[in-house]
Amino acid sequence: MSTALFIGRFQPFHSGHLDAVRQILKENDRLIIAIGSASNTITKKNPYTANQRIQMIRAALGKTKNYKIILIPDINDPPLWPHYVKRLVGPFDVLYTGSRFTKFCFKEYEKATPLKAIKKNLKVSATQIRNSKHPEIFVPKAVAKLLKKWQA
């Protein structure tokens, strides 16, 4: 049984993230979704709380069962961060991420962690969505409903 770790801020959880989760679950039996910057206060770059991001992910994944969500607060110490993440999430076999920072930290400071690329089938970014007047076109329908409910 292989377990994958997918780390991101998910600000918001968008269609590209959902596509990545589907790819990861085709290759692995279980998935740990690690929400980074989980303790940050709301800012323009991080407009959603950790609880809102959990709700988005659960809504988007619907009936999918073979995943769990872990919150990763920032510690602002890049050399220690990969070890901190591993301690919080437990054992996993491979790491997936779209974050350059995460890739750098795990390549530089935790060389033993296997990293795997995600094929970007959709050209969408959370920054693009946060700056859009119509974010609902970039997110799964279930997430769009939440954003409307929250007036986000």
Secondary structure by P-SEA (a helix, b strand, c coil): cbbbbbbcccccccaaaaaaaaaaaaaccbbbbbbccccccccccccccaaaaaaaaaaaacccccbbbbbbcccccccaaaaaaaaacccccbbbbccaaaaaaaacccccbbbbbbcccccccaaaaaacccccccccaaaaaaaaaacc
